[in-house]
Amino acid sequence: MKLKFAAIALIPLAMVFVLRATVPIHAQDKSVWDGIYTHEQSERGKQLYSDACASCHGPELTGGEMAPPLVGGDFQADWNGLSVGDLFERIRISMPQNAPGSLSGQQNADILAFLLEANKFPTGTTELPKEAMILKGIKFESKKSGN
């Protein structure tokens, strides 16, 4: 009986290791400063933002009466130390406010790429993935490490 209980107790621990293993090794050391999206992806996100987000967050991403700004020091401070996956999940689950969860994973990734470019994080040669688990391995750092 004790052995059966011990085996059952280890299942959650094993799941953590399996889930952690699904994050590619190369993503675990990346940050928003590593060119994690492309300019083309950001351009797609810009159009999506205009259609789905600007009515609340403003055309310049500076916020509105009921929505916070998505650019600048306060926005970056709010997400500093979290992962890009955390921000992706916030967008995926709660936005747009009038139809949460209505955008595809790719559309959310494109909008996130636009937010990153609007916040002056560098572009790269690979698109931001649409998989939250991969994005969880990318750090959101408001300042580049070492600065």
N, CA, C and O atoms as a GROMACS GRO file, in nm:
protein
  588
    1MET      N    1   0.081  -0.119   0.000
    1MET     CA    2   0.000   0.000   0.000
    1MET      C    3   0.087   0.126   0.000
    1MET      O    4   0.058   0.222  -0.072
    2LYS      N    5   0.194   0.127   0.082
    2LYS     CA    6   0.283   0.242   0.087
    2LYS      C    7   0.351   0.264  -0.048
    2LYS      O    8   0.369   0.378  -0.090
    3LEU      N    9   0.387   0.156  -0.114
    3LEU     CA   10   0.453   0.167  -0.244
    3LEU      C   11   0.359   0.228  -0.347
    3LEU      O   12   0.401   0.312  -0.427
    4LYS      N   13   0.233   0.189  -0.346
    4LYS     CA   14   0.134   0.243  -0.438
    4LYS      C   15   0.116   0.393  -0.414
    4LYS      O   16   0.111   0.471  -0.509
    5PHE      N   17   0.107   0.434  -0.287
    5PHE     CA   18   0.092   0.575  -0.252
    5PHE      C   19   0.215   0.655  -0.297
    5PHE      O   20   0.200   0.765  -0.350
    6ALA      N   21   0.334   0.601  -0.277
    6ALA     CA   22   0.458   0.668  -0.318
    6ALA      C   23   0.462   0.686  -0.469
    6ALA      O   24   0.502   0.791  -0.518
    7ALA      N   25   0.420   0.585  -0.541
    7ALA     CA   26   0.419   0.593  -0.687
    7ALA      C   27   0.322   0.702  -0.734
    7ALA      O   28   0.353   0.778  -0.824
    8ILE      N   29   0.205   0.708  -0.672
    8ILE     CA   30   0.106   0.810  -0.708
    8ILE      C   31   0.158   0.949  -0.673
    8ILE      O   32   0.135   1.044  -0.748
    9ALA      N   33   0.225   0.962  -0.562
    9ALA     CA   34   0.279   1.092  -0.520
    9ALA      C   35   0.388   1.142  -0.614
    9ALA      O   36   0.408   1.263  -0.625
   10LEU      N   37   0.456   1.053  -0.682
   10LEU     CA   38   0.563   1.093  -0.774
   10LEU      C   39   0.512   1.137  -0.910
   10LEU      O   40   0.587   1.199  -0.986
   11ILE      N   41   0.388   1.107  -0.943
   11ILE     CA   42   0.334   1.143  -1.075
   11ILE      C   43   0.342   1.293  -1.101
   11ILE      O   44   0.391   1.332  -1.207
   12PRO      N   45   0.296   1.381  -1.010
   12PRO     CA   46   0.308   1.525  -1.038
   12PRO      C   47   0.452   1.570  -1.059
   12PRO      O   48   0.479   1.655  -1.144
   13LEU      N   49   0.544   1.515  -0.983
   13LEU     CA   50   0.685   1.550  -0.998
   13LEU      C   51   0.735   1.510  -1.136
   13LEU      O   52   0.806   1.586  -1.201
   14ALA      N   53   0.700   1.392  -1.178
   14ALA     CA   54   0.740   1.345  -1.311
   14ALA      C   55   0.682   1.433  -1.420
   14ALA      O   56   0.747   1.459  -1.520
   15MET      N   57   0.558   1.479  -1.401
   15MET     CA   58   0.495   1.566  -1.500
   15MET      C   59   0.571   1.698  -1.514
   15MET      O   60   0.585   1.750  -1.624
   16VAL      N   61   0.619   1.752  -1.403
   16VAL     CA   62   0.697   1.875  -1.407
   16VAL      C   63   0.821   1.856  -1.493
   16VAL      O   64   0.853   1.942  -1.576
   17PHE      N   65   0.892   1.745  -1.474
   17PHE     CA   66   1.012   1.719  -1.552
   17PHE      C   67   0.979   1.702  -1.700
   17PHE      O   68   1.053   1.751  -1.785
   18VAL      N   69   0.871   1.634  -1.731
   18VAL     CA   70   0.831   1.615  -1.871
   18VAL      C   71   0.796   1.748  -1.934
   18VAL      O   72   0.839   1.777  -2.045
   19LEU      N   73   0.717   1.830  -1.865
   19LEU     CA   74   0.679   1.960  -1.919
   19LEU      C   75   0.800   2.050  -1.937
   19LEU      O   76   0.811   2.120  -2.037
   20ARG      N   77   0.890   2.049  -1.842
   20ARG     CA   78   1.011   2.132  -1.853
   20ARG      C   79   1.096   2.087  -1.971
   20ARG      O   80   1.159   2.169  -2.038
   21ALA      N   81   1.096   1.958  -1.997
   21ALA     CA   82   1.175   1.904  -2.109
   21ALA      C   83   1.118   1.946  -2.243
   21ALA      O   84   1.189   1.941  -2.343
   22THR      N   85   0.991   1.987  -2.248
   22THR     CA   86   0.932   2.027  -2.376
   22THR      C   87   0.977   2.167  -2.417
   22THR      O   88   0.959   2.205  -2.533
   23VAL      N   89   1.034   2.244  -2.326
   23VAL     CA   90   1.088   2.375  -2.361
   23VAL      C   91   1.226   2.352  -2.419
   23VAL      O   92   1.315   2.300  -2.351
   24PRO      N   93   1.247   2.390  -2.545
   24PRO     CA   94   1.378   2.367  -2.605
   24PRO      C   95   1.490   2.431  -2.523
   24PRO      O   96   1.473   2.539  -2.467
   25ILE      N   97   1.601   2.363  -2.516
   25ILE     CA   98   1.717   2.411  -2.440
   25ILE      C   99   1.754   2.552  -2.484
   25ILE      O  100   1.783   2.638  -2.401
   26HIS      N  101   1.755   2.576  -2.617
   26HIS     CA  102   1.798   2.707  -2.666
   26HIS      C  103   1.704   2.819  -2.623
   26HIS      O  104   1.747   2.933  -2.611
   27ALA      N  105   1.576   2.790  -2.599
   27ALA     CA  106   1.481   2.892  -2.559
   27ALA      C  107   1.496   2.929  -2.412
   27ALA      O  108   1.459   3.040  -2.372
   28GLN      N  109   1.549   2.840  -2.332
   28GLN     CA  110   1.556   2.864  -2.189
   28GLN      C  111   1.651   2.978  -2.153
   28GLN      O  112   1.638   3.036  -2.046
   29ASP      N  113   1.743   3.010  -2.239
   29ASP     CA  114   1.839   3.115  -2.210
   29ASP      C  115   1.812   3.241  -2.292
   29ASP      O  116   1.894   3.334  -2.290
   30LYS      N  117   1.702   3.248  -2.362
   30LYS     CA  118   1.672   3.363  -2.445
   30LYS      C  119   1.597   3.468  -2.366
   30LYS      O  120   1.533   3.441  -2.264
   31SER      N  121   1.607   3.591  -2.418
   31SER     CA  122   1.528   3.700  -2.362
   31SER      C  123   1.474   3.783  -2.478
   31SER      O  124   1.504   3.757  -2.595
   32VAL      N  125   1.395   3.882  -2.445
   32VAL     CA  126   1.337   3.970  -2.547
   32VAL      C  127   1.445   4.047  -2.623
   32VAL      O  128   1.417   4.107  -2.727
   33TRP      N  129   1.567   4.046  -2.573
   33TRP     CA  130   1.677   4.117  -2.637
   33TRP      C  131   1.748   4.033  -2.744
   33TRP      O  132   1.844   4.080  -2.805
   34ASP      N  133   1.702   3.911  -2.766
   34ASP     CA  134   1.770   3.819  -2.857
   34ASP      C  135   1.707   3.808  -2.996
   34ASP      O  136   1.730   3.710  -3.065
   35GLY      N  137   1.628   3.905  -3.037
   35GLY     CA  138   1.568   3.901  -3.170
   35GLY      C  139   1.477   3.781  -3.187
   35GLY      O  140   1.502   3.694  -3.271
   36ILE      N  141   1.372   3.775  -3.107
   36ILE     CA  142   1.287   3.655  -3.100
   36ILE      C  143   1.167   3.659  -3.193
   36ILE      O  144   1.085   3.567  -3.191
   37TYR      N  145   1.154   3.763  -3.275
   37TYR     CA  146   1.043   3.776  -3.369
   37TYR      C  147   1.096   3.847  -3.493
   37TYR      O  148   1.206   3.901  -3.492
   38THR      N  149   1.018   3.847  -3.601
   38THR     CA  150   1.060   3.916  -3.722
   38THR      C  151   0.980   4.045  -3.741
   38THR      O  152   0.872   4.061  -3.684
   39HIS      N  153   1.035   4.135  -3.820
   39HIS     CA  154   0.964   4.259  -3.852
   39HIS      C  155   0.835   4.228  -3.929
   39HIS      O  156   0.732   4.292  -3.907
   40GLU      N  157   0.841   4.130  -4.018
   40GLU     CA  158   0.722   4.091  -4.096
   40GLU      C  159   0.610   4.044  -4.003
   40GLU      O  160   0.493   4.076  -4.023
   41GLN      N  161   0.647   3.967  -3.902
   41GLN     CA  162   0.548   3.920  -3.806
   41GLN      C  163   0.488   4.038  -3.729
   41GLN      O  164   0.368   4.043  -3.705
   42SER      N  165   0.572   4.133  -3.693
   42SER     CA  166   0.526   4.252  -3.623
   42SER      C  167   0.428   4.331  -3.710
   42SER      O  168   0.330   4.385  -3.659
   43GLU      N  169   0.455   4.339  -3.838
   43GLU     CA  170   0.365   4.410  -3.930
   43GLU      C  171   0.227   4.344  -3.934
   43GLU      O  172   0.125   4.412  -3.936
   44ARG      N  173   0.224   4.211  -3.936
   44ARG     CA  174   0.095   4.140  -3.929
   44ARG      C  175   0.026   4.173  -3.797
   44ARG      O  176  -0.095   4.197  -3.792
   45GLY      N  177   0.104   4.173  -3.689
   45GLY     CA  178   0.050   4.204  -3.558
   45GLY      C  179  -0.003   4.346  -3.548
   45GLY      O  180  -0.101   4.372  -3.478
   46LYS      N  181   0.062   4.438  -3.617
   46LYS     CA  182   0.019   4.578  -3.617
   46LYS      C  183  -0.123   4.589  -3.671
   46LYS      O  184  -0.206   4.659  -3.614
   47GLN      N  185  -0.150   4.520  -3.782
   47GLN     CA  186  -0.285   4.523  -3.840
   47GLN      C  187  -0.386   4.458  -3.747
   47GLN      O  188  -0.496   4.511  -3.727
   48LEU      N  189  -0.349   4.344  -3.690
   48LEU     CA  190  -0.438   4.277  -3.595
   48LEU      C  191  -0.465   4.365  -3.473
   48LEU      O  192  -0.578   4.374  -3.425
   49TYR      N  193  -0.360   4.430  -3.423
   49TYR     CA  194  -0.375   4.520  -3.308
   49TYR      C  195  -0.474   4.631  -3.342
   49TYR      O  196  -0.563   4.662  -3.262
   50SER      N  197  -0.459   4.689  -3.460
   50SER     CA  198  -0.548   4.796  -3.503
   50SER      C  199  -0.693   4.750  -3.504
   50SER      O  200  -0.783   4.824  -3.463
   51ASP      N  201  -0.716   4.629  -3.551
   51ASP     CA  202  -0.852   4.575  -3.561
   51ASP      C  203  -0.909   4.530  -3.426
   51ASP      O  204  -1.028   4.551  -3.400
   52ALA      N  205  -0.827   4.470  -3.340
   52ALA     CA  206  -0.880   4.404  -3.220
   52ALA      C  207  -0.846   4.473  -3.088
   52ALA      O  208  -0.912   4.447  -2.987
   53CYS      N  209  -0.745   4.560  -3.086
   53CYS     CA  210  -0.695   4.610  -2.957
   53CYS      C  211  -0.698   4.762  -2.943
   53CYS      O  212  -0.714   4.814  -2.832
   54ALA      N  213  -0.683   4.834  -3.054
   54ALA     CA  214  -0.665   4.979  -3.049
   54ALA      C  215  -0.785   5.052  -2.989
   54ALA      O  216  -0.768   5.159  -2.931
   55SER      N  217  -0.904   4.997  -3.003
   55SER     CA  218  -1.022   5.067  -2.949
   55SER      C  219  -1.013   5.083  -2.797
   55SER      O  220  -1.068   5.178  -2.743
   56CYS      N  221  -0.946   4.993  -2.730
   56CYS     CA  222  -0.928   5.004  -2.584
   56CYS      C  223  -0.790   5.059  -2.545
   56CYS      O  224  -0.780   5.148  -2.461
   57HIS      N  225  -0.685   5.006  -2.607
   57HIS     CA  226  -0.548   5.042  -2.569
   57HIS      C  227  -0.493   5.162  -2.645
   57HIS      O  228  -0.383   5.208  -2.617
   58GLY      N  229  -0.570   5.213  -2.741
   58GLY     CA  230  -0.530   5.331  -2.816
   58GLY      C  231  -0.447   5.297  -2.938
   58GLY      O  232  -0.373   5.199  -2.938
   59PRO      N  233  -0.458   5.379  -3.042
   59PRO     CA  234  -0.384   5.353  -3.166
   59PRO      C  235  -0.232   5.359  -3.149
   59PRO      O  236  -0.158   5.298  -3.226
   60GLU      N  237  -0.186   5.432  -3.048
   60GLU     CA  238  -0.043   5.444  -3.022
   60GLU      C  239   0.002   5.354  -2.907
   60GLU      O  240   0.115   5.368  -2.858
   61LEU      N  241  -0.086   5.263  -2.862
   61LEU     CA  242  -0.058   5.169  -2.753
   61LEU      C  243  -0.040   5.238  -2.617
   61LEU      O  244   0.016   5.179  -2.525
   62THR      N  245  -0.087   5.361  -2.605
   62THR     CA  246  -0.064   5.439  -2.484
   62THR      C  247  -0.174   5.424  -2.380
   62THR      O  248  -0.172   5.492  -2.278
   63GLY      N  249  -0.270   5.338  -2.406
   63GLY     CA  250  -0.375   5.312  -2.309
   63GLY      C  251  -0.498   5.398  -2.333
   63GLY      O  252  -0.498   5.490  -2.414
   64GLY      N  253  -0.601   5.365  -2.260
   64GLY     CA  254  -0.727   5.438  -2.269
   64GLY      C  255  -0.788   5.449  -2.131
   64GLY      O  256  -0.722   5.425  -2.030
   65GLU      N  257  -0.915   5.486  -2.127
   65GLU     CA  258  -0.984   5.502  -1.999
   65GLU      C  259  -0.980   5.375  -1.914
   65GLU      O  260  -0.956   5.381  -1.793
   66MET      N  261  -1.003   5.261  -1.977
   66MET     CA  262  -1.014   5.136  -1.903
   66MET      C  263  -0.902   5.037  -1.933
   66MET      O  264  -0.901   4.926  -1.879
   67ALA      N  265  -0.809   5.074  -2.018
   67ALA     CA  266  -0.704   4.980  -2.058
   67ALA      C  267  -0.566   5.043  -2.037
   67ALA      O  268  -0.546   5.161  -2.067
   68PRO      N  269  -0.471   4.964  -1.987
   68PRO     CA  270  -0.337   5.018  -1.960
   68PRO      C  271  -0.256   5.036  -2.089
   68PRO      O  272  -0.289   4.978  -2.192
   69PRO      N  273  -0.150   5.117  -2.081
   69PRO     CA  274  -0.060   5.129  -2.195
   69PRO      C  275   0.015   4.998  -2.219
   69PRO      O  276   0.039   4.921  -2.127
   70LEU      N  277   0.051   4.976  -2.344
   70LEU     CA  278   0.126   4.856  -2.382
   70LEU      C  279   0.266   4.890  -2.430
   70LEU      O  280   0.335   4.806  -2.488
   71VAL      N  281   0.308   5.013  -2.407
   71VAL     CA  282   0.444   5.058  -2.437
   71VAL      C  283   0.495   5.141  -2.320
   71VAL      O  284   0.418   5.196  -2.242
   72GLY      N  285   0.627   5.148  -2.311
   72GLY     CA  286   0.688   5.237  -2.213
   72GLY      C  287   0.732   5.169  -2.085
   72GLY      O  288   0.718   5.048  -2.067
   73GLY      N  289   0.787   5.250  -1.998
   73GLY     CA  290   0.848   5.202  -1.876
   73GLY      C  291   0.755   5.128  -1.782
   73GLY      O  292   0.793   5.025  -1.725
   74ASP      N  293   0.633   5.178  -1.765
   74ASP     CA  294   0.539   5.110  -1.674
   74ASP      C  295   0.502   4.972  -1.726
   74ASP      O  296   0.500   4.875  -1.651
   75PHE      N  297   0.474   4.964  -1.856
   75PHE     CA  298   0.441   4.834  -1.916
   75PHE      C  299   0.558   4.737  -1.900
   75PHE      O  300   0.540   4.622  -1.858
   76GLN      N  301   0.677   4.784  -1.932
   76GLN     CA  302   0.795   4.698  -1.922
   76GLN      C  303   0.823   4.657  -1.778
   76GLN      O  304   0.862   4.543  -1.752
   77ALA      N  305   0.803   4.748  -1.685
   77ALA     CA  306   0.824   4.715  -1.543
   77ALA      C  307   0.724   4.610  -1.495
   77ALA      O  308   0.758   4.523  -1.415
   78ASP      N  309   0.601   4.619  -1.544
   78ASP     CA  310   0.498   4.522  -1.505
   78ASP      C  311   0.535   4.380  -1.547
   78ASP      O  312   0.502   4.284  -1.476
   79TRP      N  313   0.602   4.365  -1.660
   79TRP     CA  314   0.634   4.232  -1.714
   79TRP      C  315   0.778   4.190  -1.686
   79TRP      O  316   0.814   4.074  -1.710
   80ASN      N  317   0.860   4.281  -1.637
   80ASN     CA  318   1.000   4.251  -1.611
   80ASN      C  319   1.014   4.132  -1.516
   80ASN      O  320   0.949   4.126  -1.412
   81GLY      N  321   1.098   4.037  -1.555
   81GLY     CA  322   1.122   3.920  -1.472
   81GLY      C  323   1.027   3.805  -1.498
   81GLY      O  324   1.049   3.694  -1.450
   82LEU      N  325   0.922   3.830  -1.574
   82LEU     CA  326   0.830   3.722  -1.611
   82LEU      C  327   0.875   3.665  -1.744
   82LEU      O  328   0.983   3.698  -1.793
   83SER      N  329   0.794   3.581  -1.803
   83SER     CA  330   0.832   3.524  -1.933
   83SER      C  331   0.743   3.583  -2.042
   83SER      O  332   0.635   3.634  -2.016
   84VAL      N  333   0.791   3.573  -2.164
   84VAL     CA  334   0.711   3.613  -2.280
   84VAL      C  335   0.586   3.525  -2.285
   84VAL      O  336   0.480   3.569  -2.329
   85GLY      N  337   0.600   3.401  -2.240
   85GLY     CA  338   0.485   3.311  -2.234
   85GLY      C  339   0.377   3.360  -2.139
   85GLY      O  340   0.259   3.340  -2.165
   86ASP      N  341   0.417   3.424  -2.030
   86ASP     CA  342   0.318   3.480  -1.937
   86ASP      C  343   0.237   3.590  -2.005
   86ASP      O  344   0.114   3.595  -1.991
   87LEU      N  345   0.304   3.676  -2.079
   87LEU     CA  346   0.236   3.783  -2.152
   87LEU      C  347   0.147   3.723  -2.261
   87LEU      O  348   0.033   3.767  -2.279
   88PHE      N  349   0.198   3.625  -2.334
   88PHE     CA  350   0.121   3.557  -2.438
   88PHE      C  351  -0.008   3.498  -2.378
   88PHE      O  352  -0.116   3.513  -2.435
   89GLU      N  353   0.005   3.431  -2.264
   89GLU     CA  354  -0.112   3.370  -2.200
   89GLU      C  355  -0.213   3.475  -2.156
   89GLU      O  356  -0.333   3.453  -2.167
   90ARG      N  357  -0.165   3.588  -2.105
   90ARG     CA  358  -0.257   3.696  -2.065
   90ARG      C  359  -0.337   3.743  -2.186
   90ARG      O  360  -0.459   3.761  -2.177
   91ILE      N  361  -0.268   3.762  -2.298
   91ILE     CA  362  -0.336   3.805  -2.420
   91ILE      C  363  -0.434   3.696  -2.466
   91ILE      O  364  -0.550   3.725  -2.497
   92ARG      N  365  -0.387   3.573  -2.469
   92ARG     CA  366  -0.468   3.462  -2.520
   92ARG      C  367  -0.596   3.442  -2.439
   92ARG      O  368  -0.703   3.419  -2.496
   93ILE      N  369  -0.586   3.451  -2.309
   93ILE     CA  370  -0.700   3.421  -2.222
   93ILE      C  371  -0.796   3.538  -2.207
   93ILE      O  372  -0.917   3.517  -2.198
   94SER      N  373  -0.745   3.660  -2.205
   94SER     CA  374  -0.831   3.772  -2.167
   94SER      C  375  -0.856   3.878  -2.275
   94SER      O  376  -0.928   3.974  -2.250
   95MET      N  377  -0.798   3.861  -2.391
   95MET     CA  378  -0.813   3.963  -2.495
   95MET      C  379  -0.868   3.902  -2.624
   95MET      O  380  -0.852   3.782  -2.648
   96PRO      N  381  -0.932   3.984  -2.707
   96PRO     CA  382  -0.978   4.119  -2.677
   96PRO      C  383  -1.090   4.117  -2.573
   96PRO      O  384  -1.159   4.017  -2.557
   97GLN      N  385  -1.105   4.228  -2.506
   97GLN     CA  386  -1.197   4.232  -2.392
   97GLN      C  387  -1.340   4.193  -2.431
   97GLN      O  388  -1.410   4.130  -2.353
   98ASN      N  389  -1.382   4.231  -2.551
   98ASN     CA  390  -1.520   4.200  -2.592
   98ASN      C  391  -1.536   4.058  -2.645
   98ASN      O  392  -1.649   4.014  -2.668
   99ALA      N  393  -1.426   3.986  -2.665
   99ALA     CA  394  -1.434   3.848  -2.715
   99ALA      C  395  -1.308   3.770  -2.675
   99ALA      O  396  -1.233   3.728  -2.763
  100PRO      N  397  -1.285   3.751  -2.545
  100PRO     CA  398  -1.164   3.682  -2.500
  100PRO      C  399  -1.147   3.544  -2.565
  100PRO      O  400  -1.243   3.468  -2.578
  101GLY      N  401  -1.025   3.515  -2.604
  101GLY     CA  402  -0.995   3.384  -2.661
  101GLY      C  403  -1.038   3.367  -2.805
  101GLY      O  404  -1.029   3.256  -2.859
  102SER      N  405  -1.083   3.474  -2.870
  102SER     CA  406  -1.133   3.460  -3.007
  102SER      C  407  -1.023   3.463  -3.113
  102SER      O  408  -1.048   3.427  -3.228
  103LEU      N  409  -0.904   3.504  -3.076
  103LEU     CA  410  -0.794   3.509  -3.173
  103LEU      C  411  -0.716   3.377  -3.169
  103LEU      O  412  -0.709   3.311  -3.065
  104SER      N  413  -0.659   3.342  -3.282
  104SER     CA  414  -0.579   3.218  -3.289
  104SER      C  415  -0.445   3.237  -3.220
  104SER      O  416  -0.404   3.350  -3.191
  105GLY      N  417  -0.378   3.128  -3.193
  105GLY     CA  418  -0.245   3.135  -3.135
  105GLY      C  419  -0.150   3.215  -3.222
  105GLY      O  420  -0.070   3.293  -3.171
  106GLN      N  421  -0.158   3.196  -3.353
  106GLN     CA  422  -0.072   3.271  -3.445
  106GLN      C  423  -0.102   3.420  -3.439
  106GLN      O  424  -0.011   3.502  -3.438
  107GLN      N  425  -0.230   3.456  -3.435
  107GLN     CA  426  -0.267   3.597  -3.426
  107GLN      C  427  -0.216   3.659  -3.296
  107GLN      O  428  -0.166   3.772  -3.296
  108ASN      N  429  -0.228   3.586  -3.187
  108ASN     CA  430  -0.176   3.637  -3.059
  108ASN      C  431  -0.025   3.654  -3.064
  108ASN      O  432   0.027   3.753  -3.012
  109ALA      N  433   0.046   3.561  -3.125
  109ALA     CA  434   0.192   3.572  -3.137
  109ALA      C  435   0.229   3.692  -3.224
  109ALA      O  436   0.326   3.762  -3.194
  110ASP      N  437   0.152   3.716  -3.330
  110ASP     CA  438   0.179   3.831  -3.416
  110ASP      C  439   0.157   3.962  -3.342
  110ASP      O  440   0.237   4.055  -3.354
  111ILE      N  441   0.050   3.970  -3.265
  111ILE     CA  442   0.024   4.091  -3.184
  111ILE      C  443   0.135   4.110  -3.082
  111ILE      O  444   0.181   4.222  -3.060
  112LEU      N  445   0.178   4.003  -3.020
  112LEU     CA  446   0.287   4.010  -2.923
  112LEU      C  447   0.416   4.059  -2.990
  112LEU      O  448   0.490   4.137  -2.931
  113ALA      N  449   0.442   4.013  -3.111
  113ALA     CA  450   0.560   4.061  -3.186
  113ALA      C  451   0.550   4.212  -3.208
  113ALA      O  452   0.649   4.283  -3.195
  114PHE      N  453   0.431   4.260  -3.241
  114PHE     CA  454   0.410   4.404  -3.259
  114PHE      C  455   0.437   4.479  -3.129
  114PHE      O  456   0.500   4.585  -3.130
  115LEU      N  457   0.389   4.426  -3.017
  115LEU     CA  458   0.414   4.491  -2.888
  115LEU      C  459   0.563   4.496  -2.856
  115LEU      O  460   0.613   4.597  -2.806
  116LEU      N  461   0.634   4.388  -2.887
  116LEU     CA  462   0.778   4.384  -2.862
  116LEU      C  463   0.850   4.488  -2.948
  116LEU      O  464   0.939   4.558  -2.900
  117GLU      N  465   0.812   4.498  -3.075
  117GLU     CA  466   0.877   4.597  -3.161
  117GLU      C  467   0.842   4.739  -3.117
  117GLU      O  468   0.928   4.827  -3.119
  118ALA      N  469   0.718   4.762  -3.077
  118ALA     CA  470   0.677   4.895  -3.030
  118ALA      C  471   0.754   4.935  -2.904
  118ALA      O  472   0.771   5.054  -2.877
  119ASN      N  473   0.798   4.836  -2.827
  119ASN     CA  474   0.877   4.862  -2.707
  119ASN      C  475   1.027   4.861  -2.734
  119ASN      O  476   1.108   4.860  -2.641
  120LYS      N  477   1.063   4.862  -2.861
  120LYS     CA  478   1.203   4.875  -2.906
  120LYS      C  479   1.291   4.754  -2.877
  120LYS      O  480   1.413   4.767  -2.867
  121PHE      N  481   1.230   4.636  -2.864
  121PHE     CA  482   1.309   4.514  -2.854
  121PHE      C  483   1.349   4.474  -2.995
  121PHE      O  484   1.267   4.487  -3.087
  122PRO      N  485   1.471   4.425  -3.016
  122PRO     CA  486   1.521   4.401  -3.152
  122PRO      C  487   1.448   4.286  -3.224
  122PRO      O  488   1.402   4.190  -3.163
  123THR      N  489   1.442   4.302  -3.355
  123THR     CA  490   1.387   4.196  -3.440
  123THR      C  491   1.495   4.092  -3.467
  123THR      O  492   1.613   4.113  -3.439
  124GLY      N  493   1.452   3.979  -3.521
  124GLY     CA  494   1.544   3.871  -3.556
  124GLY      C  495   1.504   3.810  -3.689
  124GLY      O  496   1.435   3.872  -3.770
  125THR      N  497   1.548   3.688  -3.710
  125THR     CA  498   1.522   3.619  -3.837
  125THR      C  499   1.423   3.504  -3.823
  125THR      O  500   1.386   3.441  -3.922
  126THR      N  501   1.379   3.478  -3.702
  126THR     CA  502   1.284   3.369  -3.676
  126THR      C  503   1.160   3.426  -3.610
  126THR      O  504   1.168   3.510  -3.520
  127GLU      N  505   1.044   3.381  -3.657
  127GLU     CA  506   0.919   3.430  -3.600
  127GLU      C  507   0.900   3.381  -3.456
  127GLU      O  508   0.946   3.273  -3.419
  128LEU      N  509   0.833   3.463  -3.379
  128LEU     CA  510   0.793   3.426  -3.244
  128LEU      C  511   0.697   3.308  -3.254
  128LEU      O  512   0.599   3.315  -3.328
  129PRO      N  513   0.722   3.200  -3.182
  129PRO     CA  514   0.634   3.084  -3.192
  129PRO      C  515   0.498   3.111  -3.128
  129PRO      O  516   0.483   3.202  -3.047
  130LYS      N  517   0.401   3.030  -3.164
  130LYS     CA  518   0.266   3.046  -3.110
  130LYS      C  519   0.238   2.949  -2.995
  130LYS      O  520   0.126   2.943  -2.944
  131GLU      N  521   0.340   2.874  -2.954
  131GLU     CA  522   0.324   2.776  -2.847
  131GLU      C  523   0.366   2.838  -2.713
  131GLU      O  524   0.481   2.876  -2.694
  132ALA      N  525   0.270   2.847  -2.622
  132ALA     CA  526   0.296   2.910  -2.492
  132ALA      C  527   0.410   2.842  -2.416
  132ALA      O  528   0.488   2.909  -2.349
  133MET      N  529   0.420   2.710  -2.428
  133MET     CA  530   0.523   2.637  -2.354
  133MET      C  531   0.663   2.681  -2.398
  133MET      O  532   0.753   2.694  -2.315
  134ILE      N  533   0.681   2.703  -2.527
  134ILE     CA  534   0.811   2.750  -2.576
  134ILE      C  535   0.835   2.894  -2.529
  134ILE      O  536   0.945   2.928  -2.486
  135LEU      N  537   0.732   2.976  -2.537
  135LEU     CA  538   0.744   3.116  -2.496
  135LEU      C  539   0.773   3.132  -2.347
  135LEU      O  540   0.831   3.232  -2.306
  136LYS      N  541   0.735   3.034  -2.267
  136LYS     CA  542   0.763   3.039  -2.123
  136LYS      C  543   0.914   3.036  -2.096
  136LYS      O  544   0.959   3.078  -1.990
  137GLY      N  545   0.991   2.987  -2.192
  137GLY     CA  546   1.136   2.981  -2.176
  137GLY      C  547   1.209   3.106  -2.220
  137GLY      O  548   1.332   3.110  -2.219
  138ILE      N  549   1.134   3.210  -2.259
  138ILE     CA  550   1.195   3.336  -2.303
  138ILE      C  551   1.166   3.443  -2.199
  138ILE      O  552   1.050   3.472  -2.169
  139LYS      N  553   1.271   3.501  -2.144
  139LYS     CA  554   1.257   3.600  -2.037
  139LYS      C  555   1.218   3.737  -2.090
  139LYS      O  556   1.269   3.782  -2.193
  140PHE      N  557   1.128   3.802  -2.020
  140PHE     CA  558   1.096   3.942  -2.046
  140PHE      C  559   1.183   4.024  -1.953
  140PHE      O  560   1.163   4.024  -1.832
  141GLU      N  561   1.280   4.094  -2.010
  141GLU     CA  562   1.372   4.178  -1.932
  141GLU      C  563   1.360   4.320  -1.984
  141GLU      O  564   1.385   4.346  -2.101
  142SER      N  565   1.323   4.413  -1.897
  142SER     CA  566   1.307   4.551  -1.941
  142SER      C  567   1.441   4.615  -1.979
  142SER      O  568   1.445   4.706  -2.061
  143LYS      N  569   1.548   4.567  -1.920
  143LYS     CA  570   1.682   4.616  -1.955
  143LYS      C  571   1.768   4.497  -1.994
  143LYS      O  572   1.757   4.388  -1.937
  144LYS      N  573   1.853   4.519  -2.093
  144LYS     CA  574   1.941   4.413  -2.139
  144LYS      C  575   2.036   4.372  -2.027
  144LYS      O  576   2.091   4.458  -1.957
  145SER      N  577   2.055   4.244  -2.010
  145SER     CA  578   2.145   4.192  -1.906
  145SER      C  579   2.282   4.257  -1.919
  145SER      O  580   2.337   4.270  -2.029
  146GLY      N  581   2.336   4.298  -1.806
  146GLY     CA  582   2.468   4.360  -1.805
  146GLY      C  583   2.462   4.510  -1.816
  146GLY      O  584   2.566   4.577  -1.808
  147ASN      N  585   2.342   4.567  -1.835
  147ASN     CA  586   2.327   4.713  -1.845
  147ASN      C  587   2.267   4.770  -1.720
  147ASN      O  588   2.248   4.891  -1.710
   0.00000   0.00000   0.00000
